[in-house]
Amino acid sequence: MKKLLLLALLLALCPLAAAASTPETIVVDSSEVHDPEFVAPRFKGGDMMRFRQWVMRHIYYPQEAARERIQGVVFVRFVVGTDGRVGDVEVLNQPVLSLGREAYRVVASSPKWTPGRKSGELVRVRYLIPIDFSIPK
């Protein structure tokens, strides 16, 4: 019985230990962060606009979607880690699977960023970006 109680206690404390060792994640949206202690990650010395330009230069319109003239916006969420790498990439909304896959591929292949900081400490920063797939008329 004592062994069972000890095992239950250890299992209950495991998530707390994992949470304590996980770096803080700051949630950032498209609006400017007004916290003077926060320094946003930088992409190739620039801001989010520079990253969006990089994404648009590396996106390939999937042939099937182009042939069927499928257009729309794909929303991608990702985290810039404390090491500057992009991770935790998720496609939240996609008109069709092929557009979501392409958006995922490009965001996940991002070069390293300069990590974000809060109060001088490196932090993980989550972003949500729209990627527009449109066919010129």
C-alpha positions as CSV (number, residue, x, y, z in Angstrom):
1,M,0.0,0.0,0.0
2,K,2.9,2.4,0.8
3,K,4.5,1.7,-2.5
4,L,1.2,2.4,-4.3
5,L,0.8,5.7,-2.5
6,L,4.5,6.7,-3.3
7,L,3.9,5.8,-6.9
8,A,0.7,7.9,-7.1
9,L,2.6,10.8,-5.4
10,L,5.5,10.6,-7.9
11,L,3.1,10.5,-10.9
12,A,1.2,13.5,-9.6
13,L,4.4,15.5,-9.2
14,C,5.9,14.7,-12.6
15,P,3.8,17.3,-14.6
16,L,4.8,19.9,-12.1
17,A,8.5,19.2,-12.6
18,A,8.1,19.3,-16.4
19,A,6.2,22.6,-16.2
20,A,8.9,24.1,-14.0
21,S,11.6,23.2,-16.4
22,T,9.7,24.4,-19.5
23,P,10.9,27.9,-20.7
24,E,8.3,30.6,-20.5
25,T,6.2,31.2,-23.6
26,I,5.1,34.8,-24.3
27,V,2.1,35.0,-26.6
28,V,2.5,37.7,-29.2
29,D,-0.1,38.7,-31.7
30,S,0.1,41.1,-34.7
31,S,-0.2,44.1,-32.5
32,E,2.9,45.7,-30.9
33,V,3.8,44.5,-27.4
34,H,3.9,47.4,-25.0
35,D,5.9,45.8,-22.2
36,P,9.2,47.7,-21.9
37,E,10.8,44.5,-20.5
38,F,10.0,42.6,-23.7
39,V,12.2,42.4,-26.8
40,A,10.6,40.6,-29.7
41,P,12.5,38.1,-31.7
42,R,14.1,39.4,-34.9
43,F,14.2,37.7,-38.3
44,K,17.4,38.4,-40.2
45,G,17.8,41.7,-38.4
46,G,14.3,42.8,-39.2
47,D,10.8,42.5,-37.8
48,M,7.8,40.3,-38.6
49,M,7.3,42.1,-42.0
50,R,10.7,40.8,-43.1
51,F,9.7,37.3,-42.1
52,R,6.4,37.6,-44.1
53,Q,8.4,38.8,-47.1
54,W,10.7,35.8,-46.7
55,V,7.8,33.4,-46.5
56,M,6.2,34.9,-49.7
57,R,9.5,34.5,-51.6
58,H,9.6,30.8,-50.6
59,I,6.0,29.7,-51.1
60,Y,5.1,27.6,-54.1
61,Y,1.5,27.5,-55.2
62,P,0.5,23.8,-55.2
63,Q,-0.3,22.8,-58.8
64,E,-3.6,21.1,-58.0
65,A,-4.8,24.2,-56.1
66,A,-3.7,26.5,-58.9
67,R,-5.3,24.4,-61.6
68,E,-8.6,24.4,-59.6
69,R,-8.1,28.1,-58.9
70,I,-8.4,27.5,-55.1
71,Q,-7.5,30.5,-53.1
72,G,-7.6,31.5,-49.5
73,V,-5.7,32.3,-46.3
74,V,-3.8,29.7,-44.3
75,F,-3.3,30.6,-40.6
76,V,-0.1,29.2,-39.1
77,R,1.0,29.3,-35.5
78,F,4.6,28.8,-34.5
79,V,7.1,29.4,-31.7
80,V,10.5,31.1,-31.9
81,G,12.5,29.2,-29.3
82,T,15.1,30.4,-26.9
83,D,17.7,29.1,-29.4
84,G,16.1,31.1,-32.3
85,R,14.7,28.0,-34.1
86,V,11.2,27.9,-35.3
87,G,9.2,25.0,-33.8
88,D,5.7,23.9,-32.7
89,V,4.4,24.8,-36.2
90,E,0.7,24.3,-36.5
91,V,-1.7,25.0,-39.4
92,L,-4.9,26.3,-37.8
93,N,-7.0,27.0,-40.8
94,Q,-6.6,26.0,-44.5
95,P,-8.9,26.2,-47.5
96,V,-7.5,22.8,-48.8
97,L,-4.9,20.5,-47.4
98,S,-2.3,21.3,-50.1
99,L,-2.2,25.0,-49.2
100,G,-1.8,24.1,-45.5
101,R,1.0,21.7,-46.3
102,E,2.9,24.3,-48.3
103,A,2.5,27.0,-45.6
104,Y,3.7,24.5,-43.0
105,R,6.7,23.5,-45.1
106,V,7.8,27.1,-45.6
107,V,7.4,28.3,-42.0
108,A,9.0,25.1,-40.6
109,S,12.0,25.7,-42.9
110,S,12.7,29.2,-41.5
111,P,16.3,30.1,-40.8
112,K,17.1,30.9,-37.2
113,W,15.9,34.1,-35.6
114,T,17.4,36.2,-32.9
115,P,15.5,35.0,-29.8
116,G,13.1,37.2,-27.8
117,R,13.8,38.4,-24.3
118,K,11.8,39.4,-21.3
119,S,13.5,41.1,-18.3
120,G,16.8,40.1,-19.9
121,E,16.0,36.3,-20.0
122,L,15.5,34.4,-23.2
123,V,11.9,33.4,-23.8
124,R,9.9,31.4,-26.3
125,V,7.6,33.6,-28.3
126,R,4.5,32.3,-30.2
127,Y,3.2,34.0,-33.4
128,L,0.1,33.6,-35.5
129,I,0.5,34.6,-39.2
130,P,-1.9,34.6,-42.1
131,I,-0.4,33.4,-45.4
132,D,-2.5,34.5,-48.4
133,F,-2.7,32.2,-51.4
134,S,-4.2,34.2,-54.3
135,I,-4.2,33.7,-58.1
136,P,-3.7,37.0,-60.1
137,K,-6.5,37.7,-62.5
